[in-house]
């Protein structure tokens, strides 16, 4: 760890987002970039406090915060469990309670002295006292954290407190900075929801003009509201109270923000006539074991070169280390802090100090976890994780961050990239081949249709029931073409078209075959004269085809109305890619469509099987039987393959089943007829079609 020195900006220096102003005290004690107290270590934690926020002297309360930070660091250095074999140092800066010096102090913490800080990890701030709700905006302040609640909650709680006491007509005064303006805006919004009316809302600044403060107090005096909600930082509260005393403004019920409501100095007799009975919410207090003993050991001899320690000592004991100071005794350095009674030694209500204590330990635990896992850049990340700073987390917590659900890590795990979206497209080999087979099947079916139309007056075509043959060829063309709806990026319309078009097309196709089968069987089984059967069979054929198809249409319409298929991004099956698929909407409806086609196919098979012994030269039932056997084999194989196929292969399996069954029907039923029509015209005669067996029977 010796050559890995890292600086962390621990405590935010813009404590209340004050507007920029000059501070004579900061100028007096030097540049804010120069640390007032420091200690070297493998890890250096920087701290910024409003040590000289008052014009004339050191702020003892803020100095207690400083020593609390040092106390926590010493505890960590003496611990064998937290950061073992790692020394923690510190650098303390003065923010002066002002924006400009605060910014300069932050830059001092972040940039440091290049010759001594070999690695800079500081761009993160943990605040012990910044409550402005505006700092919760992660887009604007991604590296800001705090150990104190946001004013968003305090402002709303103040509104409920006022409502609890039945005060519905109040006045309001606030600090003219982000702390006061944001806090009061939230309070007014919450108050209106609670039925509370705000008579006036005024703002003051501790660096503003005296005339403005006088005007605000006159507004409060002239107001009719007996309750005053004061969302003020201590600096503005001090300025306001002085003017309130000057104008002798009394009789108000004060409701205050946490910034001043627990300040001990406001409980003095001087303010009793004004603030007695004030209400507000306090920051949670705690006890820090060993802190008082540590504070009482603070002495200028610890760092003889420190002007800060010397001034603290002089302020506490009213003495001076410089001889010859008029009216001031000489400090010996052996005075006892046990005898002092001030804001530094008072540990009865540790509120902000506890936040400082927790902030130091938060950094220590983060470093402990980081060092336990190894340096950030060396972490061996799992697939789907990247080496990067997690947004909203400290930079020194950089490690393996899981990618969002639609992203995946690149090869070297340096960043998250969009997952590959997988679907069966026309551009890939499998999609192109299936498209080609689909178009080929549709084209071949149209060729057969043309052949049948060319020979429509021949005995073979007439005997094959030309009307049903043309309708069957048309439905087979639709079956081939409907497979194209399964290829390409799934959309809302294509998903709804896929299975419904397939279901209706195949229902029409099998209905035609069923009608042909019934016609063939009835023609050869009928005992009435042959010339009377065709007259009554045609309406029956049309009715059966239309009826069987409309049942499937009704099923599909119900499906589309109540639970239509829709495009779905499947990120569960494969973690490294997104499978874009059509979710069925209602799996029950899908399997009902499939079951109905299977039911029609089963009827065709049974009837065709019954007609298998018809005259050999006209045994269309035999060809239909073969076609149904192939059809059934394809779709019975499809079910397990469909269920077990991953990703785009699920769609490919369904397309294959559609094409295979369509080709099977086309070849089994129409190939023998085309063979006779085109290559054996001598067999395309009525005498040949009737055959010897039929002649003998007649």
KOLTORVEX-361864 format. One record per residue (C-alpha): x, y, z. Coordinates in steps of 0.2 Angstrom, whole numbers, plus 5000, padded with zeros to 4 digits. Each point is the difference from the previous one (the first is absolute). Layout:
residues N
XYZ ...
//
This chain:
residues 698
500050005000 501550115002 499950074982 498150014999 499550165009 498250054997 499150155005 498150005003 499050165002 499049945015 498850145005 499250124988 500750175003 498550104994 499049975016 498450094995 500350064982 500450185006 500050134986 501850054996 500750145011 501750065007 500549955017 501250115009 500549875012 500449874987 501150134992 500850035017 500549825003 500649964982 499449914985 498749865003 501049884989 501349995014 499649875012 499950065019 500349825007 500749854991 500849835003 500749894987 499449824996 499849874986 498250074998 499750185004 498250065004 499750184997 498850105010 499350184999 499150095014 499450185003 501450035013 500050194998 498250034995 499950145013 500950164997 501050025015 500449825008 500149824997 498449905000 500249885014 498649894995 500749984983 501749965008 499249865009 499449934984 501850014994 500649905015 498649884998 500749964983 501749985007 499449895014 499149884988 501649994989 501049965015 498849865005 500149934983 501950005000 500049915017 498849874993 500649834995 498449954991 499750164989 501350044988 501449905008 501850044995 499350164992 500450175007 498650144998 500550185000 499150164999 500050184993 498950135008 499450154990 499050155005 498450044989 499650165010 498249964997 500050094983 499949944982 501650074993 501249945014 499049845001 500349974981 501950045002 500149885015 499249864990 501250034986 501449995012 499349835006 499749934983 501650064991 501350015015 501850024998 500649904985 501749955007 499349915015 498449934994 500449874988 498249944996 498550115001 498349915004 499150155006 498450064991 498849945014 499350105014 499149945016 499250135009 499650015019 498950154999 499450044983 498149975000 499450094984 498849894991 500850064983 501549905004 499049844998 500050024981 501149864994 500250084983 500750165006 500949945015 500549824996 501449995013 499150085015 499649905015 499550055018 499749935017 498650125004 498249994993 499450114986 499050165003 498649924990 499549905015 500250145012 499050124990 498549894999 500249955018 499950185005 498450024990 499249865010 500750075016 499150164997 498449914995 500149905016 499950155011 498650074989 501050154993 499250044983 500650184998 501950025000 501450114995 501749944992 501850065000 501449914992 501950014995 500250074983 501049854994 499749834993 499849935018 498650125005 499250024983 499849824996 499549965018 498750135001 499349964982 499749825006 499250065016 498850124991 499549864988 499749885015 499150135010 498850034986 499649825000 499750005018 498850154999 501250135007 500150174993 501750104999 499750195003 501750054994 501749924995 501550115002 501949964998 501650085008 501849974998 501350025013 501150104987 498550104994 499650185004 499450055017 498550094992 499449844993 500049925017 499150155008 498749994986 499749815003 499850035019 498750144996 499149884989 499949875014 499450135012 498650064989 499549834996 498549925009 500749825001 500549965017 501149854995 501750034991 500849864990 501950044999 500949894988 501750085004 501849965001 500850055016 500950154992 498350074994 499249965016 501350105010 499750154988 498149995002 500049985019 501150165002 498750104990 498649925009 500750055016 500350184993 498250024995 499449915016 499049874990 499249885012 498449895002 500449884985 500049815000 501649954991 500149844990 501849974995 501149894989 501349885007 501450134996 499650115015 498649915011 501349915011 501350135001 500550025018 500550194999 498250044995 499449945017 500850155008 499050125010 500250134987 498949914988 498849935013 498650124997 500149964981 500349824998 499349925015 498849864995 500849984982 499749844991 500949904987 500849834996 501849965006 501349894992 500149835009 501350015013 501149865006 501549965012 501749974993 501049905013 501750075004 499750164990 500050125016 501649925006 500850034983 499450185000 500750045017 501749954994 500150124986 501550125003 501050124990 501549895004 499349874988 500550104985 501050155005 500050074983 498150014999 499350175001 498249925002 500449915016 500850155008 498550114995 498849875007 501050005016 500050195001 498150014997 499649875013 501050075014 500050184996 501950014999 501450034987 501649914996 500750174994 500750105014 499650185002 498249994994 499150145010 498749945012 500349814996 500949885011 501349894993 499649824996 501049865008 499449864990 499649905016 498350075002 498749865003 498649974987 499049915014 499850175007 499350084984 498150004997 499750044982 499449934983 501649904998 499949905016 498149985000 499749824994 498249995008 499150004984 501149944986 499050034984 501150074986 501549925008 499249834998 499750034982 501950054998 500449845009 498949894989 500750084984 501849965004 499549825004 499049994983 501650044991 501049885010 498849854997 500050054981 501949994999 500049845010 498849924988 501050074985 501749945007 499349835004 499449974982 501650084992 500350164990 498550054989 500949984984 500549825004 498349935004 499949814988 497950074998 498749874996 499050004983 498750135001 501150115011 501150144996 501550095008 499350175003 499550135013 498249965005 499050164998 499550075017 501449915008 501850065006 501349994987 501149905011 498649875000 500349964982 499949824996 498949884992 498450084996 498549904993 499450064983 498250054998 498849864994 500150054981 501950025001 501549885001 501850025003 501250014985 501549884998 501250095012 498650045012 500450194999 498250064996 498349944997 499449994982 498249964994 499649825000 499949914983 498150004995 499749834992 498549964988 499849904984 500450124987 500050004981 501850054999 500749845009 500349844991 498649905009 498850144997 500450014982 499949824997 498349985008 499450164990 500649914984 499149845004 498450095005 500050104983 500549844991 498649915007 498750144996 500750014983 499949814997 498250005006 499550144988 500849904986 499049855005 498550115000 500450064983 500249824994 498349955007 499250154992 500749954983 499349835002 498450045009 498949924987 500949835000 499349855009 501450005013 499750175006 498149985000 500249845009 501150095013 498650125004 500750164992 499250125011 500749935016 501749974991 500150194996 499550055017 501349885008 501450074989 499550175005 500049965018 501749914998 500750164992 499450095016 500949875011 501650024991 499950195001 499450025018 501749935005 500850174995 499150085014 501149905012 501650084993 500650175004 499950125015 498549965010 498750145001 498350025007 499249964983 501149864995 499849915016 498150014999 500149944981 501249865003 499049875009 498350064995 500450004981 500849835002 498549935009 498750064988 501149954985 500249825006 498249985006 499550054982 501249884992 499549855011 498250054998 500249984981 500949835002 498649955012 498750054988 500949904985 500149855011 498250005005 499650034982 501049854994 499449885013 498250054997 500249994982 500549825000 499049945015 498350084994 498749894994 498950134991 500350034981 501750084997 499350154990 499050065015 501450015012 501050154993 498550115000 499849985019 501949995004 500550174995 499050105013 500549875013 501950034996 499950195000 499049995016 501349885009 501550104994 499250175005 499449935017 501649925005 501050154995 498950125010 500249915016 501850034999 499750184995 498950025016 501449935011 501350124993 498850155002 499749965018 501949985002 500450174992 498650095010 500449935018 501949955000 500950044983 501849964997 501250145003 501950034997 501049965016 501850025005 500649845008 501550035011 499849855011 500549864988 501750074995 500850135011 501250064987 498750044987 498250064998 498949884991 498650104991 498549884998 498150004999 499249965016 498549904997 498950105011 498949855004 500949834998 498349925003 499450084984 501549954990 499849825005 498250004996 500450064983 501249864998 498849885007 498750044988 501149984985 500549835007 498249955002 499650044982 501649914995 499449855010 498350004992 500850004983 501149865004 498649895007 498950034985 501449984987 500549845009 498349934998 500150044981 501749924997 499249854990 499250104987 500449964982 501950014997 499950124985 499150135010 500549985018 500250185005 499649945018 501649915000 501050164996 499150095013 500449875013 501850024996 499950195001 499249995017 501349885006 501450124995 499050155007 499749915017 501849945001 500750184997 498850085013 500349875013 501850024999 499850195000 499350005018 501549945010 501250094988 499050175002 500049995019 501949965001 500750114987 500950165006 499850174994 499750034981 500149814997 498349995008 499350104985 501149914988 499249835006 498350074997 500450064983 500849834996 498449915005 498950124990 501149974984 500249825003 498249965002 499550114986 501249924988 499449835006 498250044996 500550084983 501049854994 499049865007 498350074993 500550094984 501749924994 499149844993 498750104991 501350124992 501049854995 498549934990 499550174993 501750054994 500949834996 498749874998 498650084991 499449834993 499449965018 499050165001 498449914994 498449955007 500249824996 501749995008 499450095015 498649885003 501149854998 499649824998 499449975018 498850144998 499449934983 499749835007 499050075015 498950104989 
//
